[in-house]
Amino acid sequence: MRHDPGMSSSSGATTVAYTDGACSGNPGPGGWAWAVPGGRYTSGSEAHSTNQRMEITAAFEAVRAIDDRLEVVSDSTYVVNCFRDRWHEGWVKRGWKNSSRQPVANRDLWEPFIDLVLVRGDVTFQWVKGHAGDPMNDLVDRLAVEACLTQAGRTGEGEPDELGPADDVRPASGRRDRRLPAGRLVLVAGHRAGELGGYDPNPVADGVRQRLQEALAAMVQVDGPLAVVSGLRLGAEQLGAEAALALDLPLVAVLPYPGADKPWPSDGRARFRTLVDAAEVAITLETRSPATKSLAGAALGRRDAWLAKQVDAAVVVWDQEDAAVGRSVRSLEDHLGPDQVLLVHP
């Protein structure tokens, strides 16, 4: 392990390093960066990577490069929670399987990274909200985006010159789509209908709707008025919309493209139209319907990414096992902060 006095603080002190990763497409060309406030910074790139791999790489490279007692500050809950919540202990105990008994993604990076952190014993991890105006988080974001786009890294000290603006910083006042109403917006998301008892009325769905209603009522009591945002897909999204209407809360429908309900059974389409008509605002993000299932999935992904940047909090129906919903939870936590994502078990 190499040591560079230019990166170190006084003996016994803790060095803080901010880290971030970026990817153009997911997968696609990637970039990573770490930086010490007032000290060294380094960035690098990969021709074909993912957002998660770049987040891991950024933190791993910081731990490899800095010998001092270290605090890694990242806007990725994927990285921070692995160590702070000891996810890695469960992975190793289960033979590198996750809680769904599936192989742990990115094991080739995680395994040496975790080994190094455990051997050192002096590395801690701290989460910071991304795109929220933190100067050092913005700096490593800009470095990572630059490395991603140019496929070239750099190393230096202090604040680098000729960096572009931070990636999509949302100020405290809110950079919100003008079609959305003012005030606090709470997204409801989670499992599809098949995991919640099926497409017909059933006790599981009834119970989830009731728990969502209780969760939203509690949020109103604690934080004041809010509007519920829903994509109105069959399952948790529609149940959340119905819970909002039962509480007389404003409903905002955000649809990925025209005719999103076209493949559904007639009963499901009728329920969808009823909810759209009851919404205070209904927004359709794309003007054309996709021609294939894969294009439809991509459009839904774009909608989910847009929503994560627009809302203030989220309630997610998740059984703590489904990997796809788990990825959505991590994305929302990265954008909003873990304390703004409430989980409801079905």
C-alpha positions as CSV (number, residue, x, y, z in Angstrom):
1,M,0.0,0.0,0.0
2,R,1.5,3.3,-1.0
3,H,1.7,6.4,1.1
4,D,1.7,10.0,-0.1
5,P,2.4,12.7,2.5
6,G,0.6,15.2,0.3
7,M,-2.7,13.4,1.1
8,S,-2.2,13.0,4.8
9,S,-3.2,15.0,7.7
10,S,-1.3,15.1,11.0
11,S,-0.5,11.9,12.7
12,G,-3.5,10.2,14.3
13,A,-6.0,12.4,12.5
14,T,-8.6,11.2,10.1
15,T,-8.4,12.1,6.4
16,V,-11.8,12.6,4.7
17,A,-12.1,11.6,1.1
18,Y,-15.2,12.3,-1.1
19,T,-15.9,9.8,-3.8
20,D,-18.3,9.5,-6.8
21,G,-18.9,7.5,-10.0
22,A,-20.6,8.3,-13.3
23,C,-21.7,6.4,-16.3
24,S,-23.0,7.5,-19.7
25,G,-25.7,4.9,-20.2
26,N,-26.0,2.0,-17.8
27,P,-24.0,0.1,-18.9
28,G,-21.7,2.4,-20.9
29,P,-18.5,4.5,-20.6
30,G,-17.8,5.1,-17.0
31,G,-15.8,7.5,-14.8
32,W,-14.8,7.6,-11.1
33,A,-13.1,10.1,-8.8
34,W,-12.0,10.8,-5.2
35,A,-10.8,14.0,-3.6
36,V,-9.6,15.2,-0.2
37,P,-10.7,18.7,0.8
38,G,-7.8,21.0,0.2
39,G,-5.6,18.0,-0.9
40,R,-5.2,15.5,-3.6
41,Y,-7.7,14.3,-6.1
42,T,-7.7,11.5,-8.7
43,S,-10.1,10.4,-11.4
44,G,-10.1,7.5,-13.8
45,S,-12.3,5.8,-16.5
46,E,-13.5,2.5,-17.9
47,A,-14.8,2.0,-21.5
48,H,-17.7,-0.2,-20.4
49,S,-19.1,-0.1,-16.9
50,T,-22.2,0.7,-14.8
51,N,-23.0,3.4,-12.2
52,Q,-22.7,0.9,-9.4
53,R,-19.3,-0.3,-10.5
54,M,-18.0,3.2,-10.8
55,E,-19.3,4.1,-7.3
56,I,-17.5,1.0,-5.9
57,T,-14.3,1.8,-7.8
58,A,-14.2,5.4,-6.6
59,A,-14.3,4.4,-3.0
60,F,-12.0,1.4,-3.5
61,E,-9.4,3.6,-5.2
62,A,-9.5,6.1,-2.3
63,V,-9.0,3.4,0.3
64,R,-6.1,2.0,-1.8
65,A,-4.4,5.4,-2.2
66,I,-4.7,6.9,1.3
67,D,-2.9,5.3,4.2
68,D,-4.2,7.5,7.0
69,R,-7.2,6.7,9.1
70,L,-9.9,7.4,6.6
71,E,-13.5,8.5,6.3
72,V,-15.0,7.9,2.9
73,V,-17.9,10.2,2.1
74,S,-20.2,9.0,-0.8
75,D,-23.6,9.8,-2.1
76,S,-24.1,6.1,-2.9
77,T,-26.1,4.1,-0.3
78,Y,-25.0,1.0,-2.2
79,V,-21.4,1.7,-1.1
80,V,-22.0,3.2,2.4
81,N,-24.6,0.6,3.6
82,C,-22.4,-2.3,2.6
83,F,-20.0,-1.3,5.4
84,R,-22.2,0.8,7.7
85,D,-25.0,-1.8,7.8
86,R,-22.6,-4.8,7.3
87,W,-24.2,-6.2,4.2
88,H,-20.9,-7.9,3.5
89,E,-21.2,-10.1,6.5
90,G,-24.4,-11.7,5.1
91,W,-22.9,-12.0,1.6
92,V,-19.9,-13.9,2.9
93,K,-22.0,-16.1,5.3
94,R,-24.3,-17.1,2.4
95,G,-21.4,-17.8,0.1
96,W,-21.6,-14.5,-1.8
97,K,-25.4,-14.7,-2.3
98,N,-27.7,-11.8,-1.5
99,S,-30.8,-11.9,0.6
100,S,-32.7,-13.3,-2.4
101,R,-30.2,-16.1,-2.7
102,Q,-28.9,-14.7,-6.0
103,P,-25.2,-14.1,-6.7
104,V,-23.9,-10.8,-5.4
105,A,-23.5,-8.3,-8.2
106,N,-20.0,-6.9,-8.8
107,R,-18.4,-9.5,-6.5
108,D,-15.1,-9.1,-8.5
109,L,-14.9,-5.5,-7.1
110,W,-16.6,-6.0,-3.7
111,E,-14.4,-8.9,-2.6
112,P,-11.0,-7.2,-2.7
113,F,-12.5,-3.9,-1.5
114,I,-14.1,-5.5,1.5
115,D,-11.0,-7.5,2.3
116,L,-8.9,-4.4,2.3
117,V,-11.3,-2.4,4.5
118,L,-11.4,-5.3,7.0
119,V,-7.6,-5.7,7.1
120,R,-7.1,-2.0,7.6
121,G,-9.7,-1.6,10.3
122,D,-9.5,2.2,10.2
123,V,-11.9,3.1,7.4
124,T,-15.4,4.4,8.0
125,F,-18.1,5.4,5.6
126,Q,-20.5,8.4,5.6
127,W,-23.4,9.1,3.3
128,V,-24.0,12.6,1.8
129,K,-27.0,13.6,-0.3
130,G,-25.9,13.9,-3.9
131,H,-26.7,16.9,-6.2
132,A,-27.6,19.0,-3.2
133,G,-24.9,21.7,-3.3
134,D,-22.2,20.1,-1.1
135,P,-19.0,21.6,-2.6
136,M,-16.9,18.4,-2.3
137,N,-19.6,16.1,-3.5
138,D,-20.1,18.5,-6.5
139,L,-16.3,18.4,-7.2
140,V,-16.0,14.6,-7.3
141,D,-19.2,14.4,-9.4
142,R,-17.7,16.8,-11.9
143,L,-14.4,14.9,-12.0
144,A,-16.2,11.6,-12.5
145,V,-18.4,13.0,-15.2
146,E,-15.4,14.5,-17.0
147,A,-13.5,11.1,-16.8
148,C,-16.6,9.3,-18.1
149,L,-17.1,11.6,-21.1
150,T,-13.4,12.0,-22.0
151,Q,-12.3,8.5,-21.0
152,A,-9.3,10.1,-19.4
153,G,-8.5,10.6,-15.7
154,R,-6.4,13.2,-14.0
155,T,-4.5,13.7,-10.7
156,G,-3.7,16.9,-8.9
157,E,-4.1,18.9,-5.8
158,G,-6.6,21.6,-4.7
159,E,-9.5,22.4,-7.1
160,P,-8.9,21.4,-10.7
161,D,-9.3,23.9,-13.5
162,E,-11.6,23.7,-16.5
163,L,-14.3,21.4,-15.0
164,G,-17.8,21.6,-16.2
165,P,-20.8,22.4,-13.9
166,A,-22.0,19.8,-11.3
167,D,-24.3,17.2,-12.7
168,D,-27.9,18.4,-12.3
169,V,-27.7,20.1,-8.9
170,R,-31.1,20.7,-7.4
171,P,-31.0,23.7,-5.1
172,A,-32.9,23.7,-1.8
173,S,-35.7,25.8,-3.4
174,G,-36.2,22.9,-5.8
175,R,-35.5,22.6,-9.5
176,R,-38.9,21.1,-10.3
177,D,-40.7,20.5,-13.5
178,R,-43.2,23.3,-13.9
179,R,-46.0,20.9,-14.6
180,L,-45.8,19.6,-11.0
181,P,-47.6,21.3,-8.2
182,A,-45.8,23.3,-5.5
183,G,-45.4,21.8,-2.0
184,R,-44.1,18.5,-0.7
185,L,-44.3,15.6,-3.2
186,V,-44.3,11.9,-2.0
187,L,-43.8,9.1,-4.5
188,V,-45.5,5.7,-3.9
189,A,-43.9,2.8,-5.6
190,G,-43.0,-0.9,-5.1
191,H,-44.2,-4.4,-6.1
192,R,-46.4,-5.1,-9.1
193,A,-49.8,-6.6,-8.7
194,G,-48.5,-10.2,-9.3
195,E,-46.5,-10.0,-6.0
196,L,-49.4,-8.4,-4.1
197,G,-52.0,-11.1,-4.4
198,G,-52.8,-10.9,-8.1
199,Y,-54.7,-8.6,-10.4
200,D,-58.2,-9.0,-8.9
201,P,-59.3,-7.6,-5.5
202,N,-57.7,-9.7,-2.7
203,P,-56.8,-9.5,1.0
204,V,-53.1,-8.9,0.4
205,A,-53.8,-5.8,-1.8
206,D,-56.4,-4.6,0.7
207,G,-53.9,-4.8,3.5
208,V,-51.2,-3.0,1.5
209,R,-53.6,-0.2,0.6
210,Q,-54.5,0.2,4.3
211,R,-50.8,0.3,5.4
212,L,-50.1,2.9,2.7
213,Q,-53.0,5.0,3.9
214,E,-51.6,4.8,7.5
215,A,-48.1,5.7,6.3
216,L,-49.3,8.7,4.3
217,A,-51.5,9.9,7.2
218,A,-48.5,9.7,9.5
219,M,-46.4,11.7,7.1
220,V,-49.0,14.4,6.9
221,Q,-49.2,14.5,10.7
222,V,-45.4,14.8,11.1
223,D,-44.4,17.0,8.1
224,G,-47.6,18.7,7.0
225,P,-49.5,18.8,3.7
226,L,-48.3,16.7,0.8
227,A,-49.3,15.5,-2.6
228,V,-48.9,11.8,-3.7
229,V,-47.1,11.0,-6.9
230,S,-47.9,7.8,-8.6
231,G,-47.1,6.2,-12.0
232,L,-50.4,4.2,-11.7
233,R,-49.0,0.8,-12.7
234,L,-50.9,-2.1,-11.4
235,G,-49.8,-3.0,-7.9
236,A,-48.3,-0.7,-5.3
237,E,-48.6,2.4,-7.5
238,Q,-52.3,2.1,-7.9
239,L,-52.8,1.1,-4.3
240,G,-50.9,4.2,-3.2
241,A,-53.1,6.4,-5.5
242,E,-56.2,4.9,-4.0
243,A,-54.8,5.5,-0.5
244,A,-54.2,9.1,-1.3
245,L,-57.7,9.6,-2.6
246,A,-59.1,8.0,0.5
247,L,-57.3,10.6,2.6
248,D,-58.4,13.5,0.3
249,L,-54.7,14.1,-0.6
250,P,-53.9,15.6,-4.0
251,L,-52.9,12.9,-6.5
252,V,-50.3,13.5,-9.3
253,A,-50.2,10.9,-12.1
254,V,-46.9,10.6,-14.0
255,L,-47.2,8.3,-17.0
256,P,-44.3,7.2,-19.1
257,Y,-46.0,7.4,-22.5
258,P,-49.4,7.4,-24.1
259,G,-51.4,4.2,-23.8
260,A,-49.4,2.7,-21.0
261,D,-52.5,0.8,-19.9
262,K,-53.2,-0.7,-23.4
263,P,-51.9,-4.3,-22.6
264,W,-53.9,-4.5,-19.4
265,P,-57.2,-6.4,-18.8
266,S,-60.4,-4.3,-19.2
267,D,-60.9,-4.1,-15.5
268,G,-57.4,-2.8,-14.9
269,R,-57.8,-0.2,-17.7
270,A,-61.0,1.1,-16.2
271,R,-59.4,1.4,-12.8
272,F,-56.5,3.2,-14.4
273,R,-58.8,5.7,-16.2
274,T,-60.7,6.4,-13.0
275,L,-57.5,7.2,-11.2
276,V,-56.2,9.4,-14.0
277,D,-59.4,11.3,-14.0
278,A,-59.2,11.8,-10.2
279,A,-55.7,13.2,-10.4
280,E,-55.1,16.9,-9.7
281,V,-52.4,16.8,-12.4
282,A,-51.6,14.1,-15.0
283,I,-48.3,14.3,-16.9
284,T,-47.2,12.1,-19.8
285,L,-43.5,12.3,-20.2
286,E,-43.0,10.9,-23.7
287,T,-45.1,11.7,-26.8
288,R,-44.8,8.3,-28.5
289,S,-45.7,4.8,-27.4
290,P,-42.8,2.3,-27.6
291,A,-43.0,-0.4,-30.3
292,T,-41.5,-3.2,-28.2
293,K,-41.4,-4.5,-24.7
294,S,-37.7,-3.7,-24.3
295,L,-38.4,-0.1,-25.5
296,A,-41.3,0.1,-23.0
297,G,-39.0,-1.1,-20.2
298,A,-36.5,1.6,-21.1
299,A,-39.2,4.3,-21.1
300,L,-40.3,3.1,-17.6
301,G,-36.7,3.4,-16.5
302,R,-36.5,6.9,-17.7
303,R,-39.7,7.8,-15.9
304,D,-38.4,6.3,-12.7
305,A,-35.2,8.3,-12.9
306,W,-37.2,11.5,-13.6
307,L,-39.4,10.8,-10.6
308,A,-36.5,10.3,-8.3
309,K,-35.2,13.8,-9.1
310,Q,-38.5,15.5,-8.7
311,V,-40.0,14.2,-5.5
312,D,-39.2,15.0,-1.9
313,A,-39.8,11.6,-0.3
314,A,-41.1,8.1,-1.1
315,V,-43.0,5.2,0.3
316,V,-42.0,1.9,-1.2
317,V,-43.8,-1.4,-0.8
318,W,-41.0,-4.0,-0.6
319,D,-40.7,-7.5,0.8
320,Q,-36.9,-6.9,1.4
321,E,-36.1,-9.7,-1.0
322,D,-37.1,-8.7,-4.6
323,A,-33.9,-7.5,-6.3
324,A,-35.6,-5.1,-8.8
325,V,-37.6,-3.3,-6.1
326,G,-34.4,-3.2,-4.0
327,R,-32.5,-1.4,-6.7
328,S,-35.3,1.2,-6.9
329,V,-35.1,1.6,-3.1
330,R,-31.3,2.2,-3.4
331,S,-31.8,4.7,-6.2
332,L,-34.4,6.7,-4.2
333,E,-32.2,6.6,-1.1
334,D,-29.3,8.0,-3.2
335,H,-31.4,10.9,-4.5
336,L,-33.5,11.6,-1.4
337,G,-31.6,10.3,1.5
338,P,-32.3,7.1,3.5
339,D,-34.5,9.0,6.0
340,Q,-36.8,10.1,3.2
341,V,-37.6,6.6,2.0
342,L,-40.2,4.8,4.0
343,L,-40.5,1.0,3.5
344,V,-43.8,-0.8,3.8
345,H,-43.8,-4.6,3.9
346,P,-46.5,-6.3,1.9
